[in-house]
């Protein structure tokens, strides 16, 4: 057979544990098979993993549904999140900042999510994970102050007055983000309250949030036409 990487001639090089013939390329030295039956090898598998993750399925649920390993699911989620770019924060608009808590690693380790949303576009523009402190909240507020927004709305948490000094800071009730908090906890299983679901590490929690906030969702009609979920 011809090498799938450099198109040179391959020779037989033993067999896999499942009995499949292996080949070794004489030119580039890479092992390969003529055909692969493991579902994770299919090009559409990564898209399926991302879309099922955004629909609220956990890592083990996706693993069982697609019949692939949990390690592969995590690898695809991390790889897809690195390709997602945050939206550009525009000046002269109104923004809301709010926070919610979740757990990482165990129920004894509380993690806070601070994030900001543009009131005109209803798009989440930035977020930060960490303790309920000025350092974590400052990562969100500093990005907004750089673009000179029209108004910044926050709740009455005592961290914000020292971070947002000026007439454009309004403390009170952040209506859009309070509703968005409910949407987040409903859509992402790892953010649900009073459950055993939570992220194992900050890395995976950040990856899932990047995908949820900024990944372009596939339309249901488009997904059916491209057979994303045909397994």
Protein Blocks (a to p, Z undefined) as FASTA:
>chain_A
ZZfklopacddebjafkopacdddfklopacdfbdcbfklpmklmmmmmmmmmnopafkl
mmmmnopafklmmmmmmmmmmmpccddddehiacddddddddehiaklccdddddddfkl
opafbdceddddfklmmmmmmmmmmnopabdcddfbfklmmmmgcjkbccdddfklmmmm
mmmmmmmmklpghiabdcfbfklmmmmmmmmmmpccddfklmmmnommlZZ
